[in-house]
Amino acid sequence: MLEQLFAPISPVIVVLFLLALAISSIGFRKTVWFISIGYVFSITAMIGAVVLIFREQLTLVTLLQNAVLLVWSLRLGFFVIRREGQTAYQAQVAEQNARINKLPIFVKAAIWISSSLLYVAMFSPSLFTLTAPAQPTGFALVVAWIGIAIQVGGLLMEWVADELKSAFKLKSPGQFCNVGLYRLVRCPNYLGEIMVWIGLWVVGASIYSGIIQWALSTVGLVLLVMIMMGSTKRLEKGQNARYGHLAEYQAYTRRVPVLFPFIPVYTLEKVRVAID
């Protein structure tokens, strides 16, 4: 009974943590890279590691679970790199970057270690499905496929939202984006990212064995959602500062939910989020 409750975790998880540490250490050059470039390419490296190590245990479900996440990480990674080279973006975040780059080295080290641990927790559903003693069948298999569908939907939403906003800003640099997916929610790219990780967790939920697997994967997902809500708050604050004087922007924010569609939550400014 206790063996089932506390199912062992593969020692490969240590390898994943070391990979995350190595890649996210790029943040010591520029602090924000701990949670941008370091984030997405740590996930890329972990995907490569588990697929290589457990290649003989791959099934269609686990292959798709990791393939969708790989496309997501590479697409977002190169989007972030491309954005870093844009003068307008650099000017927009210059003050924030200058402030956080002055953090003491021990604070940067804490960010480095804690973010690497978070990336492992977020990615753990992939490890757990690949190392499960048996793959899902029956209803559990249906759950796994639902998770993959959520992943694909999130990937497409984030991809389309990022490209749509980039194209809109090129044509109308001084205006707020309110077309396409931005008529559904004001932050569809953040919603898409949340969906990718919810989907990964759902696939794992079809096969989790023991309280440790449930706890680690769930903590990773919950923290990710909190981080995205915090990012939404910061974006909302910045947009209010730039566009809040516009009557059309005020009407837009009263009509379109901030993050989750069909839920009448139009601001997160007064919502307390631990990570914001």
Protein Blocks (a to p, Z undefined) as FASTA:
>chain_A
ZZmmmgccdfklmmmmmmmmmmmmmmmmpmklmmmmmmmmmmmmmmmmmmmmmmmmpcfk
lmmmmmmmmmmmmmmmmmmmmmmmpmklmmmmmmmmmmmmmpcfklmmmmmmmmmmmmmm
mmmmmmmmmmpcbdcehjllmmmmmmmmmmmmmmmmmmmmmmmmmmmmmmmmmbccfehj
llmpmclmlmmmmmmmmmmmmmmmmmpgcjklmmmmmmmmmmmmmmmmmmmmmmmmmmmm
mmmmpmklmmmmmmmcfklghiacfbfklpccfbZZ
